[in-house]
Amino acid sequence: MTETTNSQPPARRRPRRRGRPSLLTPTVMDLLTRAAVVGLPVGQAADAAGVSRATVFRWLARGEEAIEERHAGQLDVNSPDLHAALYSRVTRARAAAAVRATGHIEEAARGAVVSETYRTWTDPITGEHRSEKRVRRRPGDWRASAWILDRLDPRPTKTLEELLDEEEARQRAREGTPMERALTPHLQDLAERLRKTLAQYEQEDGVKAPPTSGS
């Protein structure tokens, strides 16, 4: 009696499909943080990082929720939650920019020292040697720092959710729905043919055609 062996190799397990990798990479987080350090608004920081504004607003909104729920409202730049870490870093960076801008305003209020000179002379009456220090100051222009400080208000008038809704509405207005994008060329062609037909009737009958909505 001969034994038969199965020469077919065992079936391999199919690799599990992984989800779409997150765009919130360490590089993107660093770019957003550096943009916030110099005082850029969140929208422009997103442009600098190459990410859509709606996406960054969504990340920060999730991070704010995670900070409140998991960290009792305390910022944690090393949080394992990427959204919480991003929110913490951007918030701290914007606060540092506000402190720096305030320091510029304070320094400008005092005035910048341009030069210091000393003059010595002998009093012709008493014969004493005297010295005098002269400091020349130039007033600084603090309006640029005040402009940044005004836009780094720690109590913004709009929440992240409101900014996200506005950005998504602007994006929908720019792109339109798939149905609108598909029908627009057809509707434009139909309107043009209707205009030509009405113009032809006007020439033949001598009756002025009513204006179309596109004219």
ZATIGU-511571 format. One record per residue: x negated, z, y of N, C-alpha, C in turn; residue in one letter. Coordinates in pm, whole numbers, plus 50000, padded with zeros to 5 digits. Atoms other than C-alpha are relative to their C-alpha. Layout:
XZYXZYXZYA...
***
This chain:
499145000049881500005000050000499115000050123M500835001249880498574989550330500755006050119T499434994049879499135008050652499924990050114E499985009049884500124988450957499875008550126T500194992949872499024999251301500554991550112T499475007149883500614990151626498854996850094N501135004249917498074969751814500364999150147S499625001149859500084969152136499625012750074Q500394988149922498704992252403501245007050053P498844992649947501025019652527500384994950139P499515004849870503165009952820499505009150111A500504992349886501695020453149501175003850092R499004995749904503685040053393499874991950129R500035007249873504655020953699499645009650112R500384991049889503045034854009501205003150088P498904996049913505425054354225499824994050138R500065005949867506275037454547499915011150105R500164990449892505115056154846500754995150123R499295003449878506985057455171499074993550102G500775006549895505905039255482499105010150068R500904990349937502815055955626500395002550145P499634996249865503405074555949499034993850101S500845005349892502155059256273499275011050075L500624988749932501195094056390498695003649930L501324997750057497565091956286499185008850093T500864992249910494775114256421499524992150121P500455008249887493605085256638501094999050106T498885001049906497055080656794500245013450069V499814986849941497395118156847498935002850105M501094997949904494005118957020500234991650125D499745008649884494945089657246501125005750087L498904994149924498215106057346499555012650074L500484987749936496465138957418499094996850117T500925003649891493725122657627500754994050118R499205005549891496335103557826500735011050075A499324988949935498215135857893499035008450082A501004992049929494985153058004499814994950143V500225005749868494585128958296501294999050080V498774999349924498225133658396500954988449984G499085011150020499905102358261501355005049949L498704996650059503665104958196500044996149853P499925002450145504765104057833500164985149971V499805014250025505925068057859498724992050011G501265007249984502605055257991498975004649897Q500904995450107500745076957740500294992549871A499645007950118502675059057466499454985850010A500555013449981501665025457614498504999949976D501464999350018498025036357620499625001549854A500284998050142498225046557253500484988449914A499525011450076499905014057150501205003049913G498804996250074503105030857027501204998750092V498815001549917506635024557147500375013450063S499634987749929507945049457399501075007849924R498954993350075511035056757192499435008049883A500624993150112508825066156898499335012950044T500694988149952506735090457103501005010650046V498964990449961509835106557256500595006649876F499424994550124511195110756902499035009949936R501004990950055507935126356782500005013350075W500064987849920507875151157069501275008349984L498754992550021511535160257020499965007449866A500134993350129510855167656653498995011450008R501004989549986507765187256747500525012150074G499424988849927509665208256998500935008149910E499114992850093512265216656733499185008049898E500824992950098509535225556481499325012250061A500624988549934507815248356734500995011450014I498984989649983511045266956798500395006249866E499504995050128512045269856432498915006649915E501044995350092508725275156251498945008850066R501084992749934506415289956514500535009250110H499394990649906508855311156716499684996550145A500235004449863508225290457026498555000150044G501424999449964504425295257018499334986649966Q500705012650023502335263757059498895002049898L501034999350105500065256756763499424986049984D500615013350006497695227356799499494996749860V500485002150137496565232056436501125001049898N498874998950092500045232656286499944989149894S499985010550103500335214555951501084989650024P498965009649961503445198156094499424991250111D500645009049903502065167456275500784999450130L499215000749878504955166256519499835012650084H500234987549927504515202956610498615000250062A501365000449946500765197856654499924990650119A500025009449888501345167356875500685006150123L499294993749887503885185657091499145010950064Y500844989349947501505215157127498844994450081S501165005649931498545193457224500394993350131R499565006949878500455172157473500455010150104V499534989949906502095202757630498845007350064T501174993249944498765220557670499204990850091R500755009549917497105189257806500674998150135A499295001649874499815184758068499895012650085R500174987549925499535221558164498615000550061A501365000149946495755217458204499894990450119A500015009549888496325186958425500675006250123A499334993449888498715207558639499085010450065A500954990149946496125235458675498914993150080V501065007349930493465210158773500504994550134R499455005349876495735193959031500215011150102A499834988749909496575228059178498665004350060T501324996649949492855235659207499524990250105G500395010049899492305203159396500705002850132H499264997149878495025212459643499425012250071I500574988049940493545247059696498644997150063E501315003449946490065232859745500144991750127E499815008249881491355207059991500525008250116A499504991449893493165234160186498865007650067A501154993149943489865252560232499104990550076R500895009649935488085220560332498714998649923G501245002850072485035204260181498815001150095A501214998649919481575213060309499224987049995V500765012549991479775182060431498525002950019V501414997049974476555197160567499885014150058S500334987049942474915230360663498674998850072E501235000749921472325232260939499725013750064T500434987449940470325261361086499234996950129Y500715001749873469135264461443499425013550041R500674987749954466615290261564499474997950142T500515000849863465625297961920499655014150048W500404987349939464205325062141500825002450125T499184996749884466455342362387499105001350122D500914999449884464875336462731500095013150077P499864987549925466165369562861499415011849923I500464988750079465515393962579498724997049924T501165003850078462805374462402500205001249850G499734998750142464495379562066500164986349936E499825012350077464455353061797501395000149936H498655000950051467915342061705500134987749909R499725011350090469275319261435501524998049991S498595003550007472575301661394500224990049886E499635008850111474175285361091501214991850040K498905008949968476375255361150500464992949872R499385006250119478725243360875500994989550047V499075010949965480455210160910500874997149878R499035001950108483595206060701500814987350023R499135011749994485695175960619501275003049923R498744997150072489375180460533500234989849889P499735008950112490265166360193501434995050001G498665005650013493255144660115500585004449865D499464994250123495275164459861501284993049954W498715006150033498275140959851500024993849860R500035005750135497135123659531500215010849895A499804989050095496885156859347501415005550008S498634995149986500215167859491500984990449932A499145009850067501765135559360500015002549850W500084997250143500505143459010500715013149967I499414987050027501575179659032501534999250003L498545001449991505105169559133500584994049873D499525006550121505385148458818499645007649873R500314991550113504005175558594500815012950008L499144988349987506885199258667500265006049862D499754994150132507065223958376501485001049966P498564999850026510855222958414500584986350034R499535013549970511685185958394501524999550008P498565001249983515135174758499500654993749878T499445006650118515575154858177499295005049875K500564995650127515075166157819499414988149925T500575010750081513165146657557501094991549936L498915007650060516455137057394500604990150099E499465009049898517735122357721499044988550029E500995010649979514495103257777500004990249883L499955008650117514715090157420501234991050005L498795008049991518305078757471499864988950104D500185010249897517375060657792499064989049954E500965010050047514395043457631500634990949895E499335008250101516465031957331501034990850063E499035008549931519165018857566499314988450070A500745010949936516574998957762499504990049897R500495009150104515144984957440501134991349945Q498875008050048518584974157317500424989650103R499635009549897519284957857652499024988350006A500995010849997516024938257634500144990849880R500015007950123516354926857274501384994849963E498675003950043520134925457221500175002449851G499734998350143521804928356882499644987349925T500285012250077520954904256597501084989550014P498915009749984524394888356636499904993050135M500125006149868523844882757009498844990150004E501155009149999520404867456950500314987349923R499685011850080521874843956687501014991050071A498955007849938524874833056893499644994950139L500295003949863523264830057235499674985250016T500255014449982521784794757189501254991649977P498785007750027525054782457038500985001050116H499074998349889527134797257320499514992750125L500535007249885524844782857582500254985049987Q499755014250022525144748257427501484996750017D498565002249987528934751557407500435000350147L499664999249858529164762057773499534987750075A500515011949933527004732657879500874987949970E499145011250035529184707757688501365001150069R498734998049932532324723257838499884996350148L500195003449859530894719858187499954985050021R500085014649988530084683158131501374993649980K498675005650024533574676257992500915001950120T499184997549882535274692558291499564991450117L500495008649893533044673358528500464985649981A499545013650028534004640958354501484998450035Q498595000449964537724648758389500195000150151Y499904999349854537174656858753499744986350063E500325013249946535604622858815501114990049969Q498975009650039538344604058626501335002550071E498704996849944541384622258765499955003950146D500114995749862540004632959099500485014050023G499574986149990541004668659025498795008949982V501154991150006538524696059090500155009449881K499954991550119537714714358768499765014550039A500224985949969537914752258767498585004249961P501394995850032534504769758773499965007749869P500204992550124533184783158444499335013050031T500594986649979531954818458397498504999450015S501475000749991528344806858365499524993750126G500435006749878528334787858697500005009750117S
***
